[in-house]
Amino acid sequence: MNDRLRPALAPVINESGIAVQPLYTEADVAASGGTMMLGQPGEYPFTRGIHPLMYRKQPWTMRQYTGFGNAADTNERFKYLIENGQTGLNVAFDLPTQCGLDSDDPLAEGEVGRVGMAIDTLRDFEIAFDGIDLDKVTVSLTINGAAPVLIAMYLAMAQARGFDVKALRGTAQNDLLKEFIGRGTWIYPVEASVKLVGDTIEYCAEHAPKYSPVSVCGYHIRESGANPAQEMAFAFCIARAYADEVIKRGLSIDEFAGRLSFNFNIYGNLFEQVAKFRAARGLWAKIVHEQYGAEKPSSMWLRMIAGGGGSGLTFEQPELNIVRGAYYALISALSGAQTMALCCYDEAYTIPSEYAQRLSLRTMQLLIEEMGLTDTVDPLGGSYYIETLTNQMRAEMERIIKDVDARGGIVSLIADGSIQAQVSAQAYQRQLDIDAGRFRKVGVNCYRIDEEDPKVEFHPYDEANAQEQVARLAEMRATRDAAAVSRALAQVKRAAREGANVMPAIVGAVKVYASVGEVTAVLTDVYGRYQEPVRF
Amino acid sequence: MNAAMHVKQIRVLLAKPGLDGHDQGAKVVARAMMDAGFQVTYTGLRQTPEDVTRAALEAHADVIALSSMAGSHLAFCRKLKPLLEKAGLGQKLWIIGGNIPKQDHDALRELGFKGVFQTGSRLEDITGFIERNAA
């Protein structure tokens, strides 16, 4: 359209700062960089998908975030979800476990089993995964600060059950750097945290080569206030920090990059998110190939869970979150994610009910069974708008990465609180925009209603259940081989002090039922604890 | 009332109780309070009741504000109340915000938390409440 003929329109700027035109043509695609980065699905640079046939061959893995109470409660919910067609597990741990504290720690009081499953020793892991075929159902552990211990427990549990650890698939979140930006279950100082992530990658590359020891999370950075382009750019900076740590130890990029995975957010403008994922796939492949010299295609794959959407959901009119969740799932499916999980409609109120979890699962199944989302690869590919926006989003991500590097790199910017201050300033601006009605949220600043009490089933917190967990731990401490535990913990300490990889010693310790809190205490003795730079 | 009209700047101690790491909301509220003219001390994460009491004394806080997203607010506030009272902070304004189910609001008010701000509260409602109620 000739500019002079175009009526005066209010500008539309997406969250990543890109101006959206009322119409796109071939000329816009060309002006934004053309189709150089497009390629074919399954071929470098993988913009259209990491596999040639994508969902036509296998739909995304469905992996709802689940866990509460003790291991037996969670095991029951796992089995319910599997019976209902879920194809993977995504494990939620309670806050004491996430912070490396045992259930009988004074700081754990009132928190045991509240927001996730309580894990103290390998015994709890044995119960949690009892009767679940770990070859058929892959397990993702949403654990960060305490990840070295819980990865060790998972591998030890699988091995004891007779699974071949060399062939075992699964994922640990284990992205300690992003915990300093969002989520906040850090334990060790920043440098030690990077070292520990390096230990897990190095250990798994040798002992559990099919296991994904890290899932680098843009997700929580976005929840903390980052825009979609920053979400990807900061995550890639963090992934590079881990890669650098491992390469420093003598591994080649192709020995571990294929097992790096990612976790991203799906709320927001549909087209911006789809373009974000397509752009990110090409950019990650380019970084791993051009900057790190990877040769194996699988090293360049952006394997990702695209899910959640928590910050997009609202407390007001919670049933609207069911509808939002369906659109978010559509975004994820249109983006070629390997795994999907959806926040449930009741999450602004409570731990999701069984009913809410099933609704989320059915939402994904509807896309597969009724909506044709698995019929063809990258169905939005070739749209003038999507291709232009993909190019623009990629350029914006590259600009942000350059900026981070110029400011001293992601590790130092996290250590001094700069990234935290940057995203929290944006979160504040967003809240001001919502309060003022400039950023529209249905049911919040427009289309409000006088609401009755929402129809939400509250998840009860069972204090007696927490007491039982504490009693179980006491019994374990009384019955295990105390001398073996002491020896094993001494090995962990020695490895940490010597700067060696601590994973072999941690695996040894969890096998004799050393607890999460005991191993963590040994490590904090050596590494110290993170001191939060309080900047906002 | 305009913040500038206060003879004395309102001092707020804003804390994240317990192990909950969700601090986006707390930091947003901290900025809103600063823009409203208050002097804000934010504790950061992982505060025990003892930590909060100590920090409130050190900050000479007129307002003690908690941000809780992970459900342990009642247990925490029950422990905090006697500590604050013992420290002579019983007459200060206590408020709490975050993921606080409606059925817990009365119990929190009875414990002495005069303001309870559910997820979705407008920032100016929070700062306005403080301006009207802080001593």
Contacts between the chains, C-beta under 8 A, distances in Angstrom:
chain1	res1	chain2	res2	distance
A	95	B	18	7.3
A	95	B	19	3.7
A	95	B	20	6.6
A	95	B	21	7.8
A	95	B	70	6.3
A	96	B	19	6.6
A	98	B	19	7.5
A	98	B	21	7.9
A	99	B	19	5.2
A	99	B	46	7.6
A	101	B	19	7.6
A	107	B	19	6.8
A	107	B	46	7.9
A	107	B	48	7.0
A	108	B	19	7.7
A	109	B	75	7.1
A	110	B	18	7.3
A	110	B	72	4.6
A	110	B	75	3.5
A	110	B	76	6.8
A	111	B	18	6.2
A	111	B	19	5.4
A	111	B	70	7.6
A	111	B	72	5.4
A	114	B	70	6.8
A	114	B	71	5.4
A	114	B	72	6.2
A	115	B	70	5.2
A	115	B	71	6.5
A	179	B	21	7.3
A	182	B	24	6.9
A	183	B	21	5.2
A	183	B	22	7.4
A	184	B	20	7.6
A	184	B	21	2.2
A	184	B	22	6.9
A	184	B	23	5.9
A	184	B	45	5.0
A	185	B	19	7.8
A	185	B	21	5.1
A	186	B	21	7.9
A	223	B	24	6.6
A	224	B	24	5.0
A	225	B	24	6.3
A	314	B	120	6.9
A	315	B	118	6.7
A	315	B	119	4.4
A	315	B	120	4.1
A	316	B	120	5.8
A	348	B	99	7.0
A	348	B	119	5.6
A	348	B	120	7.9
A	349	B	99	7.7
A	349	B	101	6.5
A	350	B	101	7.3
A	424	B	24	6.8
A	424	B	27	4.1
A	424	B	28	7.0
A	424	B	31	7.4
A	425	B	31	7.4
A	427	B	24	5.3
A	427	B	27	6.8
A	427	B	28	5.3
A	428	B	27	7.3
A	428	B	28	4.8
A	428	B	31	4.3
A	428	B	32	7.0
A	431	B	28	5.0
A	431	B	32	7.6
A	431	B	123	6.1
A	432	B	32	8.0
A	432	B	123	7.1
A	435	B	122	5.0
A	435	B	123	5.7
A	435	B	124	6.8
A	444	B	120	6.6
A	453	B	102	6.9
A	458	B	101	6.4
A	458	B	103	7.6
A	461	B	71	6.7
A	532	B	44	4.2
A	532	B	45	6.1
A	534	B	42	5.6
A	534	B	43	7.2
A	534	B	44	4.4
A	536	B	27	3.9
A	536	B	30	5.2
A	536	B	31	6.4
A	536	B	42	6.0
